[in-house]
Amino acid sequence: MQEQEDTKWMQCALEQARMGLGLTSPNPPVGAVIVRNGALLGQGFHEKAGEAHAERRAIADARSRGNAGLMKGATIYVTLEPCSTVGRTPACTDAIIEAGLARVVYGSTDPDMRHQGRADALLRAAGIEVCPGVCKAACDRFLRSWFHAVMTGRPWVTAKVATTLDGRMTRRQSFWLSGVKTLQYAHQLRLESDAILIGGNTLRTDDPQLTIRTPLKTPSPRKEQPWRIVLTNNMLSLPPMAKLFSDKYHKRTLVWEDVRDLRGLLNELYTRYGIVNLMLECGGKLLRRFLEEGLVNEWMQSISPMVGAGPDHVVPGDFLPQEFIFQREELIECERDIIIRGTLG
């Protein structure tokens, strides 16, 4: 019975965490709910780096509802092991202890060995029951891009491609391959991303905006437009009046010239700009470079029902140095198109 109750409320904490997707980098999106005798007392999610974490937001929400006294003896469900150190915000373990919560249930363990397990010890020493690993698989999957960034020092890279049935990326007589709903799904992926990367050829040919305009869900007013990153062999060849350089988000555009070390670039994007989720919307040649170096973690492809389109292939050239096995996680019928999404390994 307790196991079912814990699963139910951890799912609620995950729903809270999803509200922070695309908002929290370089911090993880975390959700928390506080419960007593089967009743919700408060809930919250981490909304922005440098601001209150999910646990403190849930405690504040409980107090705002008039439930401060009921928190003594209550349970808090958190999708990630509570933080135990002071950074830009105070330690959440302190807030949990001060609120009088009697039980802490969390899903994922902090991957940083400097912090891992510290919360357990502090909370148990304060007489609080700790129950780790509830819905661990679901929480780990939700946080996998952040785990990857913490452990490797590089963003999680998602390749987004739109193709015909015969693997072409362009049409003879139309700019768009995908239907309206598919484009909305692509903008939803932008909403969840911190940055979008293209090559100079894509900039010169398409003059893209690379902004969030028509996602499936209404963006939080606190969501910033993603960083727009351009890799080019010749910076002087880029048109100065391209949208990326002239629109109101031009300060969110970064350009690198003659990048030979993609891993080093990704490391800089994470350490300097806090980019955890990076989406590739580049052409086939640059995509091939990322694949050759084993830097693509996730693949999202929309397939439109046509054969015999333009000359541009998804991945041009001969065989790649190795095969990557696609683990499908989503298959969506999107009007006339099909969307597949999953990991590469």
Summary of the structure (lengths in Angstrom):
residues: 345
radius of gyration: 22.2
end to end distance: 37.6
largest distance: 69.3
contacts: 1134
relative contact order: 0.12
helix: 33%
strand: 24%
